[in-house]
Amino acid sequence: MATSEIIIAKIKASMPSATIKAVDLTGGGDHWQVTIRAQEFTGKSLVEQHQMVYKALGDMMKQEIHALALDTKAL
């Protein structure tokens, strides 16, 4: 099961400058709202930013996370 700590750690490993807030929307650990502010997003489109997050989460997106609402911005 995904936890906010695991999600934050995976994203931080890929984007060390990031400030991240992860909220479990249903209490079941599979629907998440994640807010990320990171220097690594500078110059990237919104689609590219979201792709970076999906890549950081890796297999969690295929197995543990059913829904992911992202709010991303460059610092």
CHARMM internal coordinates of N, CA and C (Angstrom, degrees):
IC EDIT
DIST 1 N 1 CA 1.4594
DIST 1 CA 1 C 1.5217
ANGL 1 N 1 CA 1 C 109.53
DIST 1 C 2 N 1.3138
ANGL 1 CA 1 C 2 N 115.89
DIHE 1 N 1 CA 1 C 2 N 137.45
DIST 2 N 2 CA 1.4618
ANGL 1 C 2 N 2 CA 121.08
DIHE 1 CA 1 C 2 N 2 CA 177.88
DIST 2 CA 2 C 1.5323
ANGL 2 N 2 CA 2 C 109.97
DIHE 1 C 2 N 2 CA 2 C -73.00
DIST 2 C 3 N 1.3220
ANGL 2 CA 2 C 3 N 115.40
DIHE 2 N 2 CA 2 C 3 N 141.41
DIST 3 N 3 CA 1.4605
ANGL 2 C 3 N 3 CA 121.24
DIHE 2 CA 2 C 3 N 3 CA 173.54
DIST 3 CA 3 C 1.5174
ANGL 3 N 3 CA 3 C 107.53
DIHE 2 C 3 N 3 CA 3 C -126.21
DIST 3 C 4 N 1.3209
ANGL 3 CA 3 C 4 N 116.68
DIHE 3 N 3 CA 3 C 4 N 160.85
DIST 4 N 4 CA 1.4663
ANGL 3 C 4 N 4 CA 119.62
DIHE 3 CA 3 C 4 N 4 CA 179.65
DIST 4 CA 4 C 1.5266
ANGL 4 N 4 CA 4 C 110.49
DIHE 3 C 4 N 4 CA 4 C -61.06
DIST 4 C 5 N 1.3252
ANGL 4 CA 4 C 5 N 117.44
DIHE 4 N 4 CA 4 C 5 N -35.26
DIST 5 N 5 CA 1.4619
ANGL 4 C 5 N 5 CA 120.84
DIHE 4 CA 4 C 5 N 5 CA -179.82
DIST 5 CA 5 C 1.5326
ANGL 5 N 5 CA 5 C 111.46
DIHE 4 C 5 N 5 CA 5 C -64.25
DIST 5 C 6 N 1.3183
ANGL 5 CA 5 C 6 N 116.48
DIHE 5 N 5 CA 5 C 6 N -42.14
DIST 6 N 6 CA 1.4649
ANGL 5 C 6 N 6 CA 120.39
DIHE 5 CA 5 C 6 N 6 CA 179.80
DIST 6 CA 6 C 1.5250
ANGL 6 N 6 CA 6 C 110.59
DIHE 5 C 6 N 6 CA 6 C -67.54
DIST 6 C 7 N 1.3247
ANGL 6 CA 6 C 7 N 116.63
DIHE 6 N 6 CA 6 C 7 N -44.82
DIST 7 N 7 CA 1.4667
ANGL 6 C 7 N 7 CA 120.98
DIHE 6 CA 6 C 7 N 7 CA 179.48
DIST 7 CA 7 C 1.5206
ANGL 7 N 7 CA 7 C 110.18
DIHE 6 C 7 N 7 CA 7 C -60.37
DIST 7 C 8 N 1.3204
ANGL 7 CA 7 C 8 N 117.24
DIHE 7 N 7 CA 7 C 8 N -48.05
DIST 8 N 8 CA 1.4651
ANGL 7 C 8 N 8 CA 121.40
DIHE 7 CA 7 C 8 N 8 CA -179.40
DIST 8 CA 8 C 1.5260
ANGL 8 N 8 CA 8 C 110.27
DIHE 7 C 8 N 8 CA 8 C -62.12
DIST 8 C 9 N 1.3146
ANGL 8 CA 8 C 9 N 117.82
DIHE 8 N 8 CA 8 C 9 N -44.04
DIST 9 N 9 CA 1.4720
ANGL 8 C 9 N 9 CA 121.28
DIHE 8 CA 8 C 9 N 9 CA -179.03
DIST 9 CA 9 C 1.5253
ANGL 9 N 9 CA 9 C 111.56
DIHE 8 C 9 N 9 CA 9 C -62.17
DIST 9 C 10 N 1.3239
ANGL 9 CA 9 C 10 N 117.82
DIHE 9 N 9 CA 9 C 10 N -42.41
DIST 10 N 10 CA 1.4619
ANGL 9 C 10 N 10 CA 121.35
DIHE 9 CA 9 C 10 N 10 CA 179.87
DIST 10 CA 10 C 1.5296
ANGL 10 N 10 CA 10 C 111.23
DIHE 9 C 10 N 10 CA 10 C -64.62
DIST 10 C 11 N 1.3269
ANGL 10 CA 10 C 11 N 116.65
DIHE 10 N 10 CA 10 C 11 N -43.10
DIST 11 N 11 CA 1.4677
ANGL 10 C 11 N 11 CA 120.10
DIHE 10 CA 10 C 11 N 11 CA 179.75
DIST 11 CA 11 C 1.5270
ANGL 11 N 11 CA 11 C 110.19
DIHE 10 C 11 N 11 CA 11 C -68.57
DIST 11 C 12 N 1.3298
ANGL 11 CA 11 C 12 N 117.39
DIHE 11 N 11 CA 11 C 12 N -42.55
DIST 12 N 12 CA 1.4765
ANGL 11 C 12 N 12 CA 121.85
DIHE 11 CA 11 C 12 N 12 CA 179.25
DIST 12 CA 12 C 1.5247
ANGL 12 N 12 CA 12 C 111.69
DIHE 11 C 12 N 12 CA 12 C -61.15
DIST 12 C 13 N 1.3322
ANGL 12 CA 12 C 13 N 117.59
DIHE 12 N 12 CA 12 C 13 N -35.11
DIST 13 N 13 CA 1.4615
ANGL 12 C 13 N 13 CA 120.99
DIHE 12 CA 12 C 13 N 13 CA 179.53
DIST 13 CA 13 C 1.5235
ANGL 13 N 13 CA 13 C 110.53
DIHE 12 C 13 N 13 CA 13 C -63.74
DIST 13 C 14 N 1.3210
ANGL 13 CA 13 C 14 N 116.03
DIHE 13 N 13 CA 13 C 14 N -30.94
DIST 14 N 14 CA 1.4519
ANGL 13 C 14 N 14 CA 121.78
DIHE 13 CA 13 C 14 N 14 CA -178.78
DIST 14 CA 14 C 1.5319
ANGL 14 N 14 CA 14 C 112.32
DIHE 13 C 14 N 14 CA 14 C -92.03
DIST 14 C 15 N 1.3245
ANGL 14 CA 14 C 15 N 116.12
DIHE 14 N 14 CA 14 C 15 N -28.70
DIST 15 N 15 CA 1.4668
ANGL 14 C 15 N 15 CA 122.65
DIHE 14 CA 14 C 15 N 15 CA -177.37
DIST 15 CA 15 C 1.5294
ANGL 15 N 15 CA 15 C 109.77
DIHE 14 C 15 N 15 CA 15 C -134.64
DIST 15 C 16 N 1.3236
ANGL 15 CA 15 C 16 N 116.81
DIHE 15 N 15 CA 15 C 16 N 81.37
DIST 16 N 16 CA 1.4711
ANGL 15 C 16 N 16 CA 120.17
DIHE 15 CA 15 C 16 N 16 CA -173.83
DIST 16 CA 16 C 1.5302
ANGL 16 N 16 CA 16 C 115.39
DIHE 15 C 16 N 16 CA 16 C -59.26
DIST 16 C 17 N 1.3361
ANGL 16 CA 16 C 17 N 117.87
DIHE 16 N 16 CA 16 C 17 N -26.44
DIST 17 N 17 CA 1.4640
ANGL 16 C 17 N 17 CA 119.32
DIHE 16 CA 16 C 17 N 17 CA -177.85
DIST 17 CA 17 C 1.5273
ANGL 17 N 17 CA 17 C 112.40
DIHE 16 C 17 N 17 CA 17 C -81.29
DIST 17 C 18 N 1.3164
ANGL 17 CA 17 C 18 N 117.78
DIHE 17 N 17 CA 17 C 18 N -6.06
DIST 18 N 18 CA 1.4631
ANGL 17 C 18 N 18 CA 121.77
DIHE 17 CA 17 C 18 N 18 CA -169.85
DIST 18 CA 18 C 1.5204
ANGL 18 N 18 CA 18 C 113.88
DIHE 17 C 18 N 18 CA 18 C -69.16
DIST 18 C 19 N 1.3416
ANGL 18 CA 18 C 19 N 113.61
DIHE 18 N 18 CA 18 C 19 N 143.09
DIST 19 N 19 CA 1.4557
ANGL 18 C 19 N 19 CA 122.41
DIHE 18 CA 18 C 19 N 19 CA 166.00
DIST 19 CA 19 C 1.5152
ANGL 19 N 19 CA 19 C 104.09
DIHE 18 C 19 N 19 CA 19 C -106.75
DIST 19 C 20 N 1.3224
ANGL 19 CA 19 C 20 N 116.41
DIHE 19 N 19 CA 19 C 20 N 127.90
DIST 20 N 20 CA 1.4601
ANGL 19 C 20 N 20 CA 120.31
DIHE 19 CA 19 C 20 N 20 CA -169.69
DIST 20 CA 20 C 1.5233
ANGL 20 N 20 CA 20 C 110.62
DIHE 19 C 20 N 20 CA 20 C -133.74
DIST 20 C 21 N 1.3278
ANGL 20 CA 20 C 21 N 114.45
DIHE 20 N 20 CA 20 C 21 N 137.34
DIST 21 N 21 CA 1.4597
ANGL 20 C 21 N 21 CA 120.89
DIHE 20 CA 20 C 21 N 21 CA 171.88
DIST 21 CA 21 C 1.5207
ANGL 21 N 21 CA 21 C 106.58
DIHE 20 C 21 N 21 CA 21 C -127.63
DIST 21 C 22 N 1.3120
ANGL 21 CA 21 C 22 N 117.69
DIHE 21 N 21 CA 21 C 22 N 124.34
DIST 22 N 22 CA 1.4641
ANGL 21 C 22 N 22 CA 122.52
DIHE 21 CA 21 C 22 N 22 CA 179.86
DIST 22 CA 22 C 1.5225
ANGL 22 N 22 CA 22 C 109.16
DIHE 21 C 22 N 22 CA 22 C -119.90
DIST 22 C 23 N 1.3389
ANGL 22 CA 22 C 23 N 115.77
DIHE 22 N 22 CA 22 C 23 N 125.58
DIST 23 N 23 CA 1.4589
ANGL 22 C 23 N 23 CA 121.19
DIHE 22 CA 22 C 23 N 23 CA -178.62
DIST 23 CA 23 C 1.5189
ANGL 23 N 23 CA 23 C 109.41
DIHE 22 C 23 N 23 CA 23 C -122.51
DIST 23 C 24 N 1.3235
ANGL 23 CA 23 C 24 N 116.23
DIHE 23 N 23 CA 23 C 24 N 127.00
DIST 24 N 24 CA 1.4638
ANGL 23 C 24 N 24 CA 123.17
DIHE 23 CA 23 C 24 N 24 CA 175.69
DIST 24 CA 24 C 1.5286
ANGL 24 N 24 CA 24 C 107.04
DIHE 23 C 24 N 24 CA 24 C -78.88
DIST 24 C 25 N 1.3224
ANGL 24 CA 24 C 25 N 117.17
DIHE 24 N 24 CA 24 C 25 N 113.91
DIST 25 N 25 CA 1.4626
ANGL 24 C 25 N 25 CA 120.71
DIHE 24 CA 24 C 25 N 25 CA -173.54
DIST 25 CA 25 C 1.5248
ANGL 25 N 25 CA 25 C 114.08
DIHE 24 C 25 N 25 CA 25 C -77.98
DIST 25 C 26 N 1.3208
ANGL 25 CA 25 C 26 N 117.79
DIHE 25 N 25 CA 25 C 26 N -23.10
DIST 26 N 26 CA 1.4652
ANGL 25 C 26 N 26 CA 120.04
DIHE 25 CA 25 C 26 N 26 CA -174.70
DIST 26 CA 26 C 1.5223
ANGL 26 N 26 CA 26 C 114.34
DIHE 25 C 26 N 26 CA 26 C -117.09
DIST 26 C 27 N 1.3180
ANGL 26 CA 26 C 27 N 116.68
DIHE 26 N 26 CA 26 C 27 N -12.88
DIST 27 N 27 CA 1.4577
ANGL 26 C 27 N 27 CA 119.83
DIHE 26 CA 26 C 27 N 27 CA -176.07
DIST 27 CA 27 C 1.5166
ANGL 27 N 27 CA 27 C 113.00
DIHE 26 C 27 N 27 CA 27 C 84.52
DIST 27 C 28 N 1.3270
ANGL 27 CA 27 C 28 N 116.88
DIHE 27 N 27 CA 27 C 28 N -2.72
DIST 28 N 28 CA 1.4564
ANGL 27 C 28 N 28 CA 121.03
DIHE 27 CA 27 C 28 N 28 CA -179.15
DIST 28 CA 28 C 1.5143
ANGL 28 N 28 CA 28 C 113.69
DIHE 27 C 28 N 28 CA 28 C -98.61
DIST 28 C 29 N 1.3365
ANGL 28 CA 28 C 29 N 117.43
DIHE 28 N 28 CA 28 C 29 N -6.62
DIST 29 N 29 CA 1.4560
ANGL 28 C 29 N 29 CA 121.50
DIHE 28 CA 28 C 29 N 29 CA 176.94
DIST 29 CA 29 C 1.5141
ANGL 29 N 29 CA 29 C 115.09
DIHE 28 C 29 N 29 CA 29 C 81.36
DIST 29 C 30 N 1.3448
ANGL 29 CA 29 C 30 N 117.43
DIHE 29 N 29 CA 29 C 30 N 11.59
DIST 30 N 30 CA 1.4662
ANGL 29 C 30 N 30 CA 117.94
DIHE 29 CA 29 C 30 N 30 CA -179.76
DIST 30 CA 30 C 1.5277
ANGL 30 N 30 CA 30 C 114.16
DIHE 29 C 30 N 30 CA 30 C -122.33
DIST 30 C 31 N 1.3263
ANGL 30 CA 30 C 31 N 118.40
DIHE 30 N 30 CA 30 C 31 N -6.69
DIST 31 N 31 CA 1.4652
ANGL 30 C 31 N 31 CA 122.80
DIHE 30 CA 30 C 31 N 31 CA 175.73
DIST 31 CA 31 C 1.5340
ANGL 31 N 31 CA 31 C 108.11
DIHE 30 C 31 N 31 CA 31 C -120.79
DIST 31 C 32 N 1.3446
ANGL 31 CA 31 C 32 N 115.87
DIHE 31 N 31 CA 31 C 32 N 117.49
DIST 32 N 32 CA 1.4547
ANGL 31 C 32 N 32 CA 120.55
DIHE 31 CA 31 C 32 N 32 CA -171.68
DIST 32 CA 32 C 1.5204
ANGL 32 N 32 CA 32 C 112.80
DIHE 31 C 32 N 32 CA 32 C -127.60
DIST 32 C 33 N 1.3170
ANGL 32 CA 32 C 33 N 115.12
DIHE 32 N 32 CA 32 C 33 N 147.20
DIST 33 N 33 CA 1.4607
ANGL 32 C 33 N 33 CA 122.57
DIHE 32 CA 32 C 33 N 33 CA 168.62
DIST 33 CA 33 C 1.5280
ANGL 33 N 33 CA 33 C 105.65
DIHE 32 C 33 N 33 CA 33 C -117.60
DIST 33 C 34 N 1.3299
ANGL 33 CA 33 C 34 N 116.47
DIHE 33 N 33 CA 33 C 34 N 121.14
DIST 34 N 34 CA 1.4592
ANGL 33 C 34 N 34 CA 120.69
DIHE 33 CA 33 C 34 N 34 CA -176.30
DIST 34 CA 34 C 1.5267
ANGL 34 N 34 CA 34 C 109.28
DIHE 33 C 34 N 34 CA 34 C -124.97
DIST 34 C 35 N 1.3235
ANGL 34 CA 34 C 35 N 115.04
DIHE 34 N 34 CA 34 C 35 N 127.84
DIST 35 N 35 CA 1.4597
ANGL 34 C 35 N 35 CA 122.34
DIHE 34 CA 34 C 35 N 35 CA 176.77
DIST 35 CA 35 C 1.5210
ANGL 35 N 35 CA 35 C 107.44
DIHE 34 C 35 N 35 CA 35 C -108.66
DIST 35 C 36 N 1.3346
ANGL 35 CA 35 C 36 N 115.61
DIHE 35 N 35 CA 35 C 36 N 127.61
DIST 36 N 36 CA 1.4643
ANGL 35 C 36 N 36 CA 120.24
DIHE 35 CA 35 C 36 N 36 CA -176.76
DIST 36 CA 36 C 1.5246
ANGL 36 N 36 CA 36 C 109.60
DIHE 35 C 36 N 36 CA 36 C -133.52
DIST 36 C 37 N 1.3266
ANGL 36 CA 36 C 37 N 115.53
DIHE 36 N 36 CA 36 C 37 N 131.02
DIST 37 N 37 CA 1.4606
ANGL 36 C 37 N 37 CA 122.82
DIHE 36 CA 36 C 37 N 37 CA 171.96
DIST 37 CA 37 C 1.5234
ANGL 37 N 37 CA 37 C 105.81
DIHE 36 C 37 N 37 CA 37 C -120.90
DIST 37 C 38 N 1.3516
ANGL 37 CA 37 C 38 N 116.87
DIHE 37 N 37 CA 37 C 38 N 122.38
DIST 38 N 38 CA 1.4682
ANGL 37 C 38 N 38 CA 119.01
DIHE 37 CA 37 C 38 N 38 CA -174.49
DIST 38 CA 38 C 1.5223
ANGL 38 N 38 CA 38 C 111.38
DIHE 37 C 38 N 38 CA 38 C -150.84
DIST 38 C 39 N 1.3181
ANGL 38 CA 38 C 39 N 115.73
DIHE 38 N 38 CA 38 C 39 N 141.99
DIST 39 N 39 CA 1.4684
ANGL 38 C 39 N 39 CA 121.40
DIHE 38 CA 38 C 39 N 39 CA 174.31
DIST 39 CA 39 C 1.5182
ANGL 39 N 39 CA 39 C 110.43
DIHE 38 C 39 N 39 CA 39 C -63.58
DIST 39 C 40 N 1.3163
ANGL 39 CA 39 C 40 N 117.14
DIHE 39 N 39 CA 39 C 40 N -30.40
DIST 40 N 40 CA 1.4612
ANGL 39 C 40 N 40 CA 121.75
DIHE 39 CA 39 C 40 N 40 CA -178.50
DIST 40 CA 40 C 1.5297
ANGL 40 N 40 CA 40 C 112.43
DIHE 39 C 40 N 40 CA 40 C -61.85
DIST 40 C 41 N 1.3230
ANGL 40 CA 40 C 41 N 118.32
DIHE 40 N 40 CA 40 C 41 N -17.83
DIST 41 N 41 CA 1.4610
ANGL 40 C 41 N 41 CA 122.11
DIHE 40 CA 40 C 41 N 41 CA 178.69
DIST 41 CA 41 C 1.5314
ANGL 41 N 41 CA 41 C 113.04
DIHE 40 C 41 N 41 CA 41 C -82.51
DIST 41 C 42 N 1.3151
ANGL 41 CA 41 C 42 N 117.54
DIHE 41 N 41 CA 41 C 42 N -11.15
DIST 42 N 42 CA 1.4657
ANGL 41 C 42 N 42 CA 121.21
DIHE 41 CA 41 C 42 N 42 CA -177.11
DIST 42 CA 42 C 1.5314
ANGL 42 N 42 CA 42 C 110.60
DIHE 41 C 42 N 42 CA 42 C -55.79
DIST 42 C 43 N 1.3340
ANGL 42 CA 42 C 43 N 115.17
DIHE 42 N 42 CA 42 C 43 N 128.82
DIST 43 N 43 CA 1.4584
ANGL 42 C 43 N 43 CA 121.28
DIHE 42 CA 42 C 43 N 43 CA 178.17
DIST 43 CA 43 C 1.5163
ANGL 43 N 43 CA 43 C 114.25
DIHE 42 C 43 N 43 CA 43 C 80.03
DIST 43 C 44 N 1.3324
ANGL 43 CA 43 C 44 N 117.46
DIHE 43 N 43 CA 43 C 44 N 1.73
DIST 44 N 44 CA 1.4643
ANGL 43 C 44 N 44 CA 121.68
DIHE 43 CA 43 C 44 N 44 CA -178.44
DIST 44 CA 44 C 1.5375
ANGL 44 N 44 CA 44 C 109.60
DIHE 43 C 44 N 44 CA 44 C -101.43
DIST 44 C 45 N 1.3247
ANGL 44 CA 44 C 45 N 115.58
DIHE 44 N 44 CA 44 C 45 N 144.09
DIST 45 N 45 CA 1.4671
ANGL 44 C 45 N 45 CA 119.82
DIHE 44 CA 44 C 45 N 45 CA 174.28
DIST 45 CA 45 C 1.5248
ANGL 45 N 45 CA 45 C 108.90
DIHE 44 C 45 N 45 CA 45 C -71.68
DIST 45 C 46 N 1.3313
ANGL 45 CA 45 C 46 N 116.21
DIHE 45 N 45 CA 45 C 46 N 167.87
DIST 46 N 46 CA 1.4576
ANGL 45 C 46 N 46 CA 120.50
DIHE 45 CA 45 C 46 N 46 CA 178.50
DIST 46 CA 46 C 1.5256
ANGL 46 N 46 CA 46 C 110.94
DIHE 45 C 46 N 46 CA 46 C -60.18
DIST 46 C 47 N 1.3297
ANGL 46 CA 46 C 47 N 116.83
DIHE 46 N 46 CA 46 C 47 N -40.43
DIST 47 N 47 CA 1.4689
ANGL 46 C 47 N 47 CA 120.85
DIHE 46 CA 46 C 47 N 47 CA 178.24
DIST 47 CA 47 C 1.5285
ANGL 47 N 47 CA 47 C 110.21
DIHE 46 C 47 N 47 CA 47 C -62.36
DIST 47 C 48 N 1.3253
ANGL 47 CA 47 C 48 N 117.45
DIHE 47 N 47 CA 47 C 48 N -44.00
DIST 48 N 48 CA 1.4716
ANGL 47 C 48 N 48 CA 121.11
DIHE 47 CA 47 C 48 N 48 CA 179.02
DIST 48 CA 48 C 1.5235
ANGL 48 N 48 CA 48 C 110.90
DIHE 47 C 48 N 48 CA 48 C -63.99
DIST 48 C 49 N 1.3326
ANGL 48 CA 48 C 49 N 117.12
DIHE 48 N 48 CA 48 C 49 N -38.97
DIST 49 N 49 CA 1.4611
ANGL 48 C 49 N 49 CA 120.57
DIHE 48 CA 48 C 49 N 49 CA 177.77
DIST 49 CA 49 C 1.5200
ANGL 49 N 49 CA 49 C 110.66
DIHE 48 C 49 N 49 CA 49 C -61.20
DIST 49 C 50 N 1.3214
ANGL 49 CA 49 C 50 N 116.19
DIHE 49 N 49 CA 49 C 50 N -45.63
DIST 50 N 50 CA 1.4643
ANGL 49 C 50 N 50 CA 120.49
DIHE 49 CA 49 C 50 N 50 CA -178.95
DIST 50 CA 50 C 1.5259
ANGL 50 N 50 CA 50 C 110.81
DIHE 49 C 50 N 50 CA 50 C -66.83
DIST 50 C 51 N 1.3199
ANGL 50 CA 50 C 51 N 117.15
DIHE 50 N 50 CA 50 C 51 N -37.49
DIST 51 N 51 CA 1.4624
ANGL 50 C 51 N 51 CA 120.47
DIHE 50 CA 50 C 51 N 51 CA 176.75
DIST 51 CA 51 C 1.5246
ANGL 51 N 51 CA 51 C 110.85
DIHE 50 C 51 N 51 CA 51 C -62.23
DIST 51 C 52 N 1.3329
ANGL 51 CA 51 C 52 N 116.87
DIHE 51 N 51 CA 51 C 52 N -36.98
DIST 52 N 52 CA 1.4681
ANGL 51 C 52 N 52 CA 120.73
DIHE 51 CA 51 C 52 N 52 CA 177.47
DIST 52 CA 52 C 1.5262
ANGL 52 N 52 CA 52 C 110.63
DIHE 51 C 52 N 52 CA 52 C -62.35
DIST 52 C 53 N 1.3278
ANGL 52 CA 52 C 53 N 116.36
DIHE 52 N 52 CA 52 C 53 N -40.32
DIST 53 N 53 CA 1.4710
ANGL 52 C 53 N 53 CA 120.64
DIHE 52 CA 52 C 53 N 53 CA 179.55
DIST 53 CA 53 C 1.5246
ANGL 53 N 53 CA 53 C 110.10
DIHE 52 C 53 N 53 CA 53 C -67.79
DIST 53 C 54 N 1.3352
ANGL 53 CA 53 C 54 N 117.45
DIHE 53 N 53 CA 53 C 54 N -45.66
DIST 54 N 54 CA 1.4696
ANGL 53 C 54 N 54 CA 120.92
DIHE 53 CA 53 C 54 N 54 CA 178.85
DIST 54 CA 54 C 1.5251
ANGL 54 N 54 CA 54 C 110.30
DIHE 53 C 54 N 54 CA 54 C -58.21
DIST 54 C 55 N 1.3206
ANGL 54 CA 54 C 55 N 116.32
DIHE 54 N 54 CA 54 C 55 N -42.18
DIST 55 N 55 CA 1.4719
ANGL 54 C 55 N 55 CA 120.45
DIHE 54 CA 54 C 55 N 55 CA 179.53
DIST 55 CA 55 C 1.5369
ANGL 55 N 55 CA 55 C 110.12
DIHE 54 C 55 N 55 CA 55 C -63.67
DIST 55 C 56 N 1.3330
ANGL 55 CA 55 C 56 N 116.19
DIHE 55 N 55 CA 55 C 56 N -43.00
DIST 56 N 56 CA 1.4728
ANGL 55 C 56 N 56 CA 120.24
DIHE 55 CA 55 C 56 N 56 CA -179.99
DIST 56 CA 56 C 1.5324
ANGL 56 N 56 CA 56 C 111.02
DIHE 55 C 56 N 56 CA 56 C -62.02
DIST 56 C 57 N 1.3224
ANGL 56 CA 56 C 57 N 117.09
DIHE 56 N 56 CA 56 C 57 N -36.78
DIST 57 N 57 CA 1.4654
ANGL 56 C 57 N 57 CA 120.77
DIHE 56 CA 56 C 57 N 57 CA -178.74
DIST 57 CA 57 C 1.5247
ANGL 57 N 57 CA 57 C 112.62
DIHE 56 C 57 N 57 CA 57 C -80.81
DIST 57 C 58 N 1.3223
ANGL 57 CA 57 C 58 N 116.68
DIHE 57 N 57 CA 57 C 58 N -19.62
DIST 58 N 58 CA 1.4624
ANGL 57 C 58 N 58 CA 121.83
DIHE 57 CA 57 C 58 N 58 CA 173.21
DIST 58 CA 58 C 1.5163
ANGL 58 N 58 CA 58 C 114.19
DIHE 57 C 58 N 58 CA 58 C 53.52
DIST 58 C 59 N 1.3211
ANGL 58 CA 58 C 59 N 115.93
DIHE 58 N 58 CA 58 C 59 N -128.80
DIST 59 N 59 CA 1.4682
ANGL 58 C 59 N 59 CA 122.42
DIHE 58 CA 58 C 59 N 59 CA -175.17
DIST 59 CA 59 C 1.5320
ANGL 59 N 59 CA 59 C 113.66
DIHE 58 C 59 N 59 CA 59 C -64.71
DIST 59 C 60 N 1.3228
ANGL 59 CA 59 C 60 N 117.30
DIHE 59 N 59 CA 59 C 60 N -18.01
DIST 60 N 60 CA 1.4634
ANGL 59 C 60 N 60 CA 119.21
DIHE 59 CA 59 C 60 N 60 CA 177.38
DIST 60 CA 60 C 1.5305
ANGL 60 N 60 CA 60 C 110.40
DIHE 59 C 60 N 60 CA 60 C -58.95
DIST 60 C 61 N 1.3467
ANGL 60 CA 60 C 61 N 116.48
DIHE 60 N 60 CA 60 C 61 N -32.01
DIST 61 N 61 CA 1.4654
ANGL 60 C 61 N 61 CA 120.37
DIHE 60 CA 60 C 61 N 61 CA -179.62
DIST 61 CA 61 C 1.5266
ANGL 61 N 61 CA 61 C 111.41
DIHE 60 C 61 N 61 CA 61 C -70.54
DIST 61 C 62 N 1.3093
ANGL 61 CA 61 C 62 N 117.86
DIHE 61 N 61 CA 61 C 62 N -21.82
DIST 62 N 62 CA 1.4602
ANGL 61 C 62 N 62 CA 121.36
DIHE 61 CA 61 C 62 N 62 CA -179.31
DIST 62 CA 62 C 1.5284
ANGL 62 N 62 CA 62 C 112.07
DIHE 61 C 62 N 62 CA 62 C -92.64
DIST 62 C 63 N 1.3238
ANGL 62 CA 62 C 63 N 116.47
DIHE 62 N 62 CA 62 C 63 N -25.82
DIST 63 N 63 CA 1.4625
ANGL 62 C 63 N 63 CA 119.22
DIHE 62 CA 62 C 63 N 63 CA -171.50
DIST 63 CA 63 C 1.5209
ANGL 63 N 63 CA 63 C 113.57
DIHE 62 C 63 N 63 CA 63 C -118.13
DIST 63 C 64 N 1.3210
ANGL 63 CA 63 C 64 N 117.58
DIHE 63 N 63 CA 63 C 64 N -54.22
DIST 64 N 64 CA 1.4597
ANGL 63 C 64 N 64 CA 120.34
DIHE 63 CA 63 C 64 N 64 CA -168.90
DIST 64 CA 64 C 1.5204
ANGL 64 N 64 CA 64 C 114.72
DIHE 63 C 64 N 64 CA 64 C -94.45
DIST 64 C 65 N 1.3269
ANGL 64 CA 64 C 65 N 117.40
DIHE 64 N 64 CA 64 C 65 N -31.82
DIST 65 N 65 CA 1.4633
ANGL 64 C 65 N 65 CA 121.09
DIHE 64 CA 64 C 65 N 65 CA -176.63
DIST 65 CA 65 C 1.5205
ANGL 65 N 65 CA 65 C 109.17
DIHE 64 C 65 N 65 CA 65 C -101.78
DIST 65 C 66 N 1.3256
ANGL 65 CA 65 C 66 N 115.41
DIHE 65 N 65 CA 65 C 66 N 118.13
DIST 66 N 66 CA 1.4578
ANGL 65 C 66 N 66 CA 120.74
DIHE 65 CA 65 C 66 N 66 CA -179.73
DIST 66 CA 66 C 1.5315
ANGL 66 N 66 CA 66 C 110.90
DIHE 65 C 66 N 66 CA 66 C -90.11
DIST 66 C 67 N 1.3296
ANGL 66 CA 66 C 67 N 117.05
DIHE 66 N 66 CA 66 C 67 N -38.48
DIST 67 N 67 CA 1.4609
ANGL 66 C 67 N 67 CA 121.92
DIHE 66 CA 66 C 67 N 67 CA -178.78
DIST 67 CA 67 C 1.5306
ANGL 67 N 67 CA 67 C 109.12
DIHE 66 C 67 N 67 CA 67 C -137.37
DIST 67 C 68 N 1.3363
ANGL 67 CA 67 C 68 N 115.18
DIHE 67 N 67 CA 67 C 68 N 137.91
DIST 68 N 68 CA 1.4651
ANGL 67 C 68 N 68 CA 120.30
DIHE 67 CA 67 C 68 N 68 CA -178.08
DIST 68 CA 68 C 1.5164
ANGL 68 N 68 CA 68 C 109.07
DIHE 67 C 68 N 68 CA 68 C -139.39
DIST 68 C 69 N 1.3277
ANGL 68 CA 68 C 69 N 116.29
DIHE 68 N 68 CA 68 C 69 N 114.49
DIST 69 N 69 CA 1.4605
ANGL 68 C 69 N 69 CA 122.59
DIHE 68 CA 68 C 69 N 69 CA 175.73
DIST 69 CA 69 C 1.5258
ANGL 69 N 69 CA 69 C 106.98
DIHE 68 C 69 N 69 CA 69 C -99.28
DIST 69 C 70 N 1.3262
ANGL 69 CA 69 C 70 N 116.80
DIHE 69 N 69 CA 69 C 70 N 119.78
DIST 70 N 70 CA 1.4594
ANGL 69 C 70 N 70 CA 121.04
DIHE 69 CA 69 C 70 N 70 CA -176.48
DIST 70 CA 70 C 1.5223
ANGL 70 N 70 CA 70 C 111.65
DIHE 69 C 70 N 70 CA 70 C -109.83
DIST 70 C 71 N 1.3197
ANGL 70 CA 70 C 71 N 115.16
DIHE 70 N 70 CA 70 C 71 N 140.01
DIST 71 N 71 CA 1.4672
ANGL 70 C 71 N 71 CA 123.49
DIHE 70 CA 70 C 71 N 71 CA 170.43
DIST 71 CA 71 C 1.5208
ANGL 71 N 71 CA 71 C 105.02
DIHE 70 C 71 N 71 CA 71 C -126.52
DIST 71 C 72 N 1.3386
ANGL 71 CA 71 C 72 N 116.73
DIHE 71 N 71 CA 71 C 72 N 102.52
DIST 72 N 72 CA 1.4688
ANGL 71 C 72 N 72 CA 121.03
DIHE 71 CA 71 C 72 N 72 CA -175.12
DIST 72 CA 72 C 1.5273
ANGL 72 N 72 CA 72 C 110.47
DIHE 71 C 72 N 72 CA 72 C -120.09
DIST 72 C 73 N 1.3345
ANGL 72 CA 72 C 73 N 114.48
DIHE 72 N 72 CA 72 C 73 N 144.69
DIST 73 N 73 CA 1.4687
ANGL 72 C 73 N 73 CA 121.59
DIHE 72 CA 72 C 73 N 73 CA 176.56
DIST 73 CA 73 C 1.5214
ANGL 73 N 73 CA 73 C 109.62
DIHE 72 C 73 N 73 CA 73 C -153.24
DIST 73 C 74 N 1.3144
ANGL 73 CA 73 C 74 N 114.79
DIHE 73 N 73 CA 73 C 74 N 149.02
DIST 74 N 74 CA 1.4663
ANGL 73 C 74 N 74 CA 120.32
DIHE 73 CA 73 C 74 N 74 CA 174.84
DIST 74 CA 74 C 1.5183
ANGL 74 N 74 CA 74 C 108.76
DIHE 73 C 74 N 74 CA 74 C -78.31
DIST 74 C 75 N 1.3069
ANGL 74 CA 74 C 75 N 116.28
DIHE 74 N 74 CA 74 C 75 N 147.19
DIST 75 N 75 CA 1.4761
ANGL 74 C 75 N 75 CA 121.43
DIHE 74 CA 74 C 75 N 75 CA 175.13
DIST 75 CA 75 C 1.5061
ANGL 75 N 75 CA 75 C 110.23
DIHE 74 C 75 N 75 CA 75 C -78.62
END
COOR INIT
IC SEED 1 N 1 CA 1 C
IC BUILD
